Amino acid sequence: MTIAEHIVRVCATGGDATAIDLDGETLNWAAWGSAITALDALLAAEGIGSDAVIGLLGRNRLEQLSAFVATLGTGRSLSLVNAVRPVGLIVEEVADLGLCCLLGSAADLPEPVVAAARDAGTMVVQVDVVCGEVVLRTLSGKGARPYRPRSPGMLIEIQTSGTTGKPKRIPVAERTFAASLQDGVRNATGEVIRKELKVQRSPTLMFGPLVHTSGTINTLMSVFEVRPIVLFEKFDAEKYRQALVKYRPRFAPLPPAAMKMMVDSAATREDFSSVIAVRAGTAALPLELQDAFEERFGVPVLVTYGATEFMGTATNWTLEDYKNFGKDKRGSVGRASAGVQLRVIDPATALELQNGEAGILEVKLDRIDGGKEWLRTSDVAWLDTDGYLFITGRADDAIIRGGFKVMAGKVADVLRTFPGVYDVIVIGMADDRLGEVPVALVEPYPEAQVDAAELRQWSRDKLNSYEVPARFYVTEKLPRTVSDKVQKPEARALIISLGG
């Protein structure tokens, strides 16, 4: 059965049950089923067949998730375009993508975007939600220009987050997503759960952006299981707490930044009482933060490791693993997921290292190419004798300061523990005498006051002298991607603008 066929079955199975809730506004599964039928008819009338690539201006709104589900339900492929960007950048992308059709909400289809699509021969369809129904309206028909056909087997084109450079557009095959979805329905021992198609009670709390891997996978996973989605446009600690109380989920996602916000919030153990585990991924999780969260809320944190290129996780902790090894393997991101192989190599010789030796992590995944090729990451890691993976930093994270190696991530982790500091990025900047020095860019909590001179003095007691940043800059907001990761190029530019 194809993913499109499965989505159609899911919508029929779900019927009048709630499929998605955003701030109290809901849609049921039947409304999504009707949207599939309506979109298929609209595209077919324009001669747009299954070989088409449909663009979607994505953000976390009812209209966009409805268009996402409807497009895949018609059996066509999807190209995600990040709508949370300046209009000029969207215009450039729409002009270059060669799409046969572009879907978006009214707010994301201003005249410059519609004009760019029209000039490219791209059909434009506005998606609205009115009284619990998905409504489609054609703003511009398909032009005479030939559109770009989908590559064989492709289901979705997705962009990398752009954390360290310009985002790349990656085509992901249907079989890759199918394998990722199957890998997501495993029990505490890691076995695939074969269950009948029925509406699930425990919802997915989703604040990861739809256009990012986490949002894409979470949406598909929820539809795959007939699981309702509680949608957030962005993470908000109080709204998250209210969703925990209202919906009583069994599992809850919390990347490190959101986890820190919950630890600092008014949430209680009772609020988390239905949650049997929290899954943490997308960024490194400091042990101090994991300890603080588990101590306060009494909920185990299951750390995962993945990447956009992996289309899901490569490693994970199960509840059973946590029960047996949670204390002994503290700091690990878990063991290889099903269909995944891990190895650590020497960056100079490319030879595989022994357990316990740190080097560059490489991954093989059955869902990518049948597990034929090793994919090299930028992560420095080591494996223990039981196969548990420990990430110690990034290969591109090292700053060589006058011959001393400074790990930027380690320094940033220490600086985040200073009172009032929400987040930090440490970047190596050129220096005439030492070659390179670490510089810290600091984002305080809202309304908190962080003095750079006090932070410098405090860091001297916590770090080796060569690790203390040469300069500290405090900014209201760090530049971030849609997945809330700090953008290194933009952060570097901001440091330069503040004096270097």
C-alpha positions in Angstrom: 0.0 0.0 0.0 1.3 3.5 -0.9 1.5 6.3 1.5 -1.3 8.1 -0.5 -3.6 5.1 -0.2 -2.8 4.8 3.5 -3.7 8.5 4.1 -7.0 8.1 2.3 -7.8 5.1 4.6 -6.8 7.0 7.7 -9.1 9.9 6.8 -12.0 7.5 6.3 -11.2 5.7 9.6 -10.9 8.9 11.6 -14.2 10.4 10.3 -15.6 12.9 12.8 -12.8 12.6 15.3 -10.5 15.6 15.7 -7.4 15.4 13.5 -5.8 18.7 14.4 -6.2 21.4 17.1 -4.5 24.9 16.9 -5.5 27.1 19.8 -9.0 25.5 20.0 -9.7 25.7 16.3 -10.1 22.1 15.0 -10.5 20.0 11.8 -11.6 16.4 11.7 -10.3 13.6 9.6 -13.3 13.7 7.3 -12.5 17.3 6.4 -9.0 16.2 5.4 -10.5 13.4 3.3 -12.7 15.9 1.5 -9.7 18.2 0.9 -7.9 15.3 -0.8 -10.8 14.8 -3.2 -11.2 18.5 -3.9 -7.5 19.1 -4.6 -7.2 16.0 -6.8 -10.1 17.3 -8.9 -8.7 20.8 -9.1 -5.3 19.6 -10.2 -6.7 17.0 -12.7 -8.8 19.8 -14.3 -5.5 21.6 -15.1 -3.9 18.5 -16.5 -1.6 18.1 -13.5 -0.9 14.4 -13.0 1.0 12.2 -10.6 4.3 13.2 -12.1 3.9 16.7 -10.7 5.8 18.4 -7.9 3.4 20.6 -5.8 4.9 23.4 -3.8 3.7 24.3 -0.4 4.4 27.6 1.5 4.7 25.9 4.9 4.2 27.1 8.4 2.5 25.7 11.5 -1.1 26.6 10.6 -4.3 24.6 9.9 -4.3 25.6 6.2 -0.7 24.4 5.6 -1.0 21.1 7.4 -4.3 20.5 5.5 -2.6 21.2 2.2 0.3 18.9 3.2 -2.0 16.0 3.9 -4.2 16.7 0.9 -1.3 16.8 -1.6 0.2 13.5 -0.4 -3.2 12.0 -0.3 -3.6 12.7 -4.0 -0.5 10.7 -4.8 1.6 13.7 -5.9 4.9 14.8 -4.5 5.5 17.8 -2.4 8.2 20.5 -2.3 8.3 22.4 1.0 9.0 26.2 0.9 9.6 28.0 4.1 7.0 30.7 4.4 8.6 32.2 7.5 11.1 34.3 5.5 11.3 37.7 3.8 9.0 37.9 0.7 12.0 38.6 -1.6 13.6 35.3 -0.7 10.4 33.4 -1.3 9.9 35.1 -4.7 13.4 34.0 -5.7 12.7 30.4 -4.7 9.3 30.2 -6.4 10.9 31.5 -9.6 13.6 28.8 -9.6 11.7 25.7 -8.5 9.8 24.9 -11.7 6.6 23.9 -9.8 3.4 23.1 -11.6 1.3 24.3 -8.6 1.9 26.4 -5.4 -0.3 26.1 -2.4 -0.4 28.6 0.4 -2.7 30.5 2.8 -3.9 34.0 2.0 -1.3 35.6 4.3 1.6 33.8 2.5 0.4 34.7 -1.0 1.0 38.4 -1.4 1.0 39.8 -4.9 4.9 39.5 -5.4 4.7 35.8 -4.7 1.7 35.2 -6.9 3.3 37.3 -9.7 6.5 35.2 -9.5 4.5 32.0 -9.7 2.5 33.3 -12.6 5.7 34.3 -14.5 7.1 30.8 -13.9 3.9 29.2 -15.3 3.0 27.9 -11.8 -0.6 27.5 -10.8 -1.5 29.2 -7.5 -4.1 27.8 -5.1 -5.1 29.6 -1.9 -6.0 27.3 1.0 -8.5 28.5 3.7 -10.2 26.9 6.6 -13.8 28.0 7.0 -16.3 26.5 9.5 -14.4 23.3 9.9 -13.8 22.7 6.2 -10.8 23.1 3.9 -11.6 25.5 1.0 -9.4 25.8 -2.1 -9.4 28.8 -4.4 -7.5 29.2 -7.7 -5.7 32.5 -7.9 -3.8 31.8 -11.1 -4.0 28.9 -13.6 -1.1 26.8 -14.9 0.9 28.5 -17.6 2.3 27.1 -20.8 5.8 26.6 -19.5 6.8 23.0 -18.8 7.1 22.2 -15.2 9.7 20.1 -13.4 8.7 16.5 -13.1 9.2 14.6 -9.9 12.3 12.4 -9.7 11.6 8.6 -9.6 10.2 7.6 -6.3 10.4 11.0 -4.7 7.7 11.9 -2.1 8.9 15.2 -0.5 11.6 17.7 -1.1 12.8 19.2 2.2 15.5 21.8 3.1 18.2 21.3 5.6 18.0 23.8 8.5 20.9 26.0 7.4 22.6 26.0 10.8 26.1 26.2 9.4 25.5 27.5 5.9 23.0 27.9 3.0 20.2 25.4 3.2 20.2 22.5 0.7 17.1 21.0 -0.9 17.0 17.3 -0.5 14.6 14.9 -2.3 13.4 12.1 -0.1 12.0 8.9 -1.6 8.7 7.4 -0.5 10.4 4.2 0.6 12.6 6.3 2.9 9.6 7.9 4.6 7.8 4.5 4.7 10.8 3.0 6.6 11.0 6.0 8.9 7.3 5.7 9.8 7.6 2.0 10.4 10.6 2.6 12.6 8.4 5.1 14.6 5.9 2.5 15.8 8.1 0.5 18.2 7.4 -0.6 21.7 9.6 -0.3 24.8 11.8 -3.2 23.7 12.2 -1.8 20.1 9.9 -4.2 18.3 7.6 -2.9 15.6 4.0 -2.7 16.8 1.5 -4.2 14.3 -1.8 -2.7 15.3 -5.1 -2.2 13.5 -6.0 1.2 12.1 -8.0 3.1 14.7 -8.1 6.6 16.2 -5.5 7.1 18.9 -6.2 9.0 22.1 -2.8 10.2 23.0 -2.0 13.2 20.7 1.2 14.5 19.1 2.3 17.8 20.6 3.9 19.4 17.5 5.8 22.7 17.6 8.6 21.6 15.3 8.2 23.6 12.0 6.3 21.7 9.3 9.1 22.6 6.8 11.8 21.0 9.0 12.4 17.3 9.2 11.0 17.1 12.8 7.7 18.7 11.7 7.5 16.7 8.5 8.1 13.3 10.2 5.8 14.2 13.1 2.9 15.1 10.8 3.4 11.9 8.7 3.7 9.8 11.8 0.5 11.2 13.3 -1.4 10.6 10.1 0.1 7.1 9.8 -1.3 6.2 13.2 -4.6 8.2 13.1 -3.2 10.2 15.9 -4.5 13.8 16.5 -2.1 16.7 16.3 -2.0 19.5 18.9 -0.3 22.2 16.8 1.7 25.1 18.0 2.9 27.9 15.8 6.0 28.1 18.0 6.9 26.7 21.4 5.2 28.5 24.3 5.8 27.0 27.8 2.3 28.0 29.2 0.4 26.7 26.1 2.5 23.5 26.3 1.5 23.1 29.9 -2.1 23.6 29.2 -2.0 21.0 26.4 -0.4 18.5 28.8 -3.3 19.0 31.2 -6.1 19.0 28.5 -4.9 16.1 26.3 -2.9 14.0 28.8 -0.3 12.6 26.2 1.8 9.6 27.0 4.9 10.8 25.2 6.0 14.4 24.7 8.7 16.0 22.6 11.0 18.5 24.2 14.3 19.6 22.5 16.8 21.2 24.9 15.8 24.8 24.4 12.1 24.0 25.1 13.1 21.7 28.0 14.9 24.6 29.6 11.9 26.8 29.3 9.7 24.1 31.0 12.2 23.8 33.9 12.0 27.6 34.3 8.2 27.7 34.0 5.3 27.2 36.4 4.7 23.6 35.3 4.4 21.0 38.0 4.8 17.2 38.3 1.0 16.9 38.2 1.0 18.6 34.8 3.4 15.9 33.5 1.6 13.0 35.3 0.3 11.4 32.1 3.7 11.5 30.4 5.7 8.2 30.6 8.7 9.6 28.7 10.0 12.8 27.0 11.9 12.5 23.8 14.7 15.0 23.3 16.6 15.6 20.0 17.6 18.2 17.4 20.5 19.6 19.6 22.9 18.5 22.2 21.3 18.0 25.7 23.5 19.2 28.6 23.5 16.6 31.4 22.7 19.3 33.9 19.5 20.2 32.1 18.5 16.5 31.8 19.1 16.0 35.5 17.1 19.2 36.4 14.2 18.2 34.3 14.0 14.6 35.5 14.3 15.7 39.1 11.6 18.3 38.9 9.0 16.4 36.8 9.9 12.8 37.5 9.8 11.9 33.8 12.6 10.0 32.0 14.2 11.8 29.1 14.9 9.5 26.1 17.6 11.2 24.0 17.7 10.6 20.2 20.2 11.5 17.5 19.3 12.3 13.9 19.7 14.7 11.0 17.7 16.0 8.1 19.7 13.7 5.7 18.7 10.7 7.8 14.9 11.5 7.6 14.4 10.4 11.2 16.5 9.2 14.1 19.7 7.1 13.8 19.9 6.3 17.5 17.4 6.2 20.4 16.8 5.1 23.9 13.8 2.8 24.6 12.1 2.8 28.0 13.6 -0.6 28.7 17.1 0.6 27.9 16.6 3.6 30.2 15.5 1.3 33.0 18.5 -1.0 32.6 21.2 1.5 31.6 19.9 5.0 32.3 22.4 5.7 35.1 25.5 3.9 33.7 25.2 5.3 30.2 24.3 8.9 31.2 25.2 11.3 28.4 24.6 8.8 25.6 22.2 9.4 22.7 21.3 5.7 22.7 21.9 2.8 20.5 21.4 2.4 16.7 17.8 2.3 15.6 16.6 -0.7 13.5 18.1 -0.7 10.1 21.0 1.6 11.2 24.7 0.9 11.5 27.2 3.1 13.3 31.0 3.3 13.1 33.6 5.8 14.3 36.6 6.5 12.0 40.0 8.3 12.3 39.5 11.5 10.3 43.1 11.3 9.0 43.2 7.6 7.9 39.5 6.9 7.5 40.2 3.6 9.4 37.5 2.4 11.9 38.4 3.0 15.5 38.0 0.7 18.5 35.2 1.1 21.1 36.0 4.0 23.4 38.1 5.9 20.8 36.8 9.2 19.6 36.6 10.1 16.0 34.2 11.1 13.2 30.9 9.3 13.2 29.6 7.6 10.1 26.2 6.1 9.6 24.5 3.5 7.3 20.7 3.5 7.0 18.6 1.0 5.2 15.9 3.6 4.6 18.3 5.9 2.6 19.9 3.6 0.0 19.3 0.2 1.3 22.3 0.6 3.6 24.9 0.6 0.8 27.0 3.6 1.7 28.5 5.1 4.8 27.3 8.7 5.4 29.9 10.8 7.1 28.7 13.3 9.7 30.4 16.3 11.2 30.1 14.9 14.7 32.9 13.7 16.9 31.8 10.6 18.8 32.7 7.3 20.4 30.9 4.0 20.9 31.1 1.9 24.1 31.2 -1.9 24.2 27.4 -2.2 24.4 26.9 -0.1 21.3 25.8 3.1 23.0 26.8 6.3 21.2 28.3 9.3 22.8 28.5 12.6 20.9 31.3 14.8 22.2 31.2 17.7 19.8 31.4 18.7 16.1 34.5 18.3 13.9 33.9 21.9 12.8 33.4 23.1 16.4 37.1 23.3 17.4 38.7 26.7 17.8 42.6 26.6 17.8 43.7 29.4 20.1 47.4 29.8 19.9 47.9 26.0 19.8 45.2 25.2 22.4 42.0 23.5 21.2 38.8 25.1 22.5 35.6 23.2 21.9 33.0 25.9 21.2 30.1 23.7 22.3 31.6 23.0 25.7 32.2 26.7 26.4 28.6 27.5 25.3 27.2 24.8 27.6 29.1 26.4 30.6 28.0 29.9 29.8 24.3 28.8 29.6 24.4 28.1 33.3 25.0 31.7 34.2 21.9 33.3 35.8 19.7 35.0 33.2 21.3 33.4 30.1 18.9 31.7 27.8 21.2 30.7 25.0 24.8 31.2 23.7 26.8 30.6 20.6 30.6 30.6 20.7 32.4 31.3 17.4 36.0 31.3 16.4 37.1 34.7 15.1 40.4 35.5 13.4 43.1 37.0 15.6 46.5 38.4 14.4 48.4 37.0 17.3 46.7 33.8 18.2 45.3 32.8 14.9 41.8 32.4 16.3 39.9 33.3 19.5 36.5 32.3 20.9 33.9 35.0 21.0 30.6 34.6 22.8 27.2 35.9 21.6 24.7 35.7 24.4 20.9 35.8 24.4 19.3 36.6 27.9 15.9 35.5 29.0 13.2 38.1 28.3 13.5 41.0 30.9 16.7 39.5 32.3 19.8 41.6 32.6 23.1 40.0 31.7 26.3 42.0 32.1 29.1 41.0 29.8 31.8 42.0 32.3 30.2 39.9 35.1 29.8 37.0 32.7 33.5 37.2 31.8 34.6 37.2 35.4 32.3 34.3 36.3 33.5 32.2 33.3 37.1 32.6 34.6 36.1 30.4 37.5 34.5 27.8 35.4 36.8 27.4 32.4 40.4 27.0 31.5 42.0 30.3 30.9 42.4 29.6 27.1 38.7 28.6 26.9 37.4 32.0 28.3 36.0 33.9 25.3 38.1 36.9 24.3 34.9 39.0 23.9 31.3 38.8 25.1 28.4 40.4 23.3 24.8 40.4 24.6 22.0 40.5 22.0 18.2 40.5 22.4 17.8 37.5 20.0 20.2 35.1 18.5 19.6 34.5 14.7 17.8 31.2 14.3 16.5 28.8 11.6 12.8 27.8 11.5 13.8 24.8 13.6 15.1 27.2 16.3 18.7 26.3 15.7 21.2 29.2 15.9 22.5 30.2 12.5 26.2 30.3 12.6 26.8 32.5 9.5 24.3 35.1 10.7 25.7 34.9 14.2 29.2 35.6 12.9 27.9 38.5 10.9 26.2 39.9 14.0 29.4 39.6 16.0 31.3 41.5 13.3 28.6 44.3 13.3 29.0 44.6 17.1 32.7 45.0 16.9 34.1 41.6 16.1 
